[in-house]
Amino acid sequence: MLTIRPLAAALNPPAQVAAAVARVAEHLNRRRVAHRFVTGESDLPDVLLIVTGGTERLALAAIDRVPGPALLLAHTELNSLPAAFEILSYLRQRGRSGRIYLLDDSNDRSLSRLARHLEVRRRLQSARLGRIGAPSDWLVASTPSVELVQETWGPAVVDVPMDEVFEALRDADSREAERIMDHAMASAEAVREPSPLDVAAAARVTVALRTVVRAHHLDACTVRCFDLVTEAGTTGCLALSWLQDEGVVAGCEGDVPSTLTLLWMQLTTDGPGFMANPQDLDPTAGTLWLAHCTIARRLVSRYSLRSHFESSLGVGIAGDLPPGPATVARVGGADLRALFVSDADIVANGDSPGRCRTQVKVHLAADVRQLLERPLGNHHVLAPGHWANDLREYHELFVAAG
């Protein structure tokens, strides 16, 4: 929903102003853009409606109190648009970002997209992202400070020691673990390397990790999962998949930027993503192979239970993703404001013995050479559907400009 504050100059008759606001409301209703108007000084609007000319000083005073980009809604009468030009020009001269949205009779869906972006932003700003254990030692480019994550993207990062997972593992409800084990094995197309004891151990990790997530009221988490391999002889791959299927964003290896990407994409697309390692690319063909040992099972058409690739222990998931449109993205950089994003198409699944268990080949719309020349880190996120334009627009509005 757009929260809109109308601004009009005192020179314009009240009836004229009221009629203009009513026309704007009618236009938004026709476009099915949910909105409400606010008039109080204490209300912090998403958008300023420039009803008339002569509102420049009123707008600048209001914008001083509103964080983020200045979002101006203009219409084609009463000198609304020229006033909006003057306001945004002044702001840009002083390094403030913003955008003008013009109401006209074209089939423009920019305001609908803006309403969705603002909802994503609100949910990011209220989200709690759990960093369960420190980032894995090899993630040298993926360890932003908690302050930077919150300042740049919104979520609060909650540090949770891995000891809590091991304590919850010791106390895991056996009946719930058995239910998870039975479901995972029954819905799998095959169980290859793991024994029933391996699946039972992975199911107990699922119960334990879910307990920790609930205890800290986490919307997303990323886990130093290789500690489970070295200290408990099992894996977190099934647990992360299970959480994703339940709507909790779950990333691997303590990688905060990639888990943040997962969270952002889930809020944008309303579905889970696949966090994976880039394994191979072909600049000439424009293709990229991605692979990892866990994936939300609701993303795949079928799956098998395998061992974890590197350790040959525990349970990994080998799933097949249906062919079709997809998006590949990753946020990163020293200030977390850099973005790689591309529309893609899923063209093949793989079964190479030298890669993590779920393997998918995509054809990218963007130049694949970017990944070789300006990588933002290891893990990238794939989600079904073409969302690159939406993600770029959000990024330009709320992240890139600072």
VENSULKA-V954841 format. One line per field, one symbol per residue. ss: DSSP state (h for helix, s for strand, l for the rest). phi: phi as a letter, one per 40 degrees, with the letter a starting at -180 (. if undefined). psi: psi as a letter, one per 20 degrees, with the letter a starting at -180 (. if undefined). Layout:
ss->???
phi->???
psi->???
//
This chain:
ss->lssssssllllllhhhhhhhhhhhhhhhhhllllssssllllllllsssslllllhhhhhhhhllllllssssslllllhhhhhhhhhhhhhhllllssssslllllllhhhhhhhhhhhhhhhhhlssssslllllllllllllhhhhhhhlllssssslhhhhhhhhhlllhhhhhhhhhhhhhhllssllllhhhhhhhhhhhhhhhhhhhhllllssssllhhhhhhhllllhhhhhhhhhlllsssslllhhhhhhhhhhhhhhllllsssssssssllllssssssllllhhhssssssslllllllllssssssllssssssssslllllssssssssssssllllllllsssssssllllhhhhhlllllsssssslllhhhhhhhhhhhhhll
phi->.ccbbcbbccccddcccccccccccccccccfccaacbbccccbccbbcccbcgbdcccccccdcbcgccbbbbbcbffcccccdccccdcccbgccaabbbcaccccbcccccccdccdcccccbcbbcccgcdddcccbbbcccccdcccbhcccbcbccdcccccccbcccccccccdccccccccabccccdcccccccccdccccccdccbfccaabbcccccccbbgbbbcccccccdccgccbbbggccdccccdcdcccccgacbbcaccbaabdccgbacbaacaadcccbcaabcbcccccfbfbbbbbbcccicabbaabigcbgbcabaacabcbabbaccbbdccbbbbbccccccdcccbcbiccbbbbcgcbdcccccdcccbbdcg
psi->ppopoqpqqhhpphhggghghhhgggghghjloprqqqiqhipoqhqpongrrjjghgghhhhhipraqooppqajrkkgghggggghggghhjjprrqpoppajrlpjhhgggggghgggghghiqoopnorqqqhimijlmqqhgggghghgqppoppqhhhghghghjpohhhhhgggggghhiqhqoehprhhghgghhhhggghhggghhjlphqqppmhihhghhikarjggghgggghjjpporqjjogghhggggghghgikrrroprpphqqohgikqppqqrjqqphiiqhqqqprrpggikrbprpoqppqqaqrpprpqbrhjjiqppqpqrppiqqrlpijrrgppppqpqhrohhhhhhmqjafprppqqqojgggggggghgiggi.
//
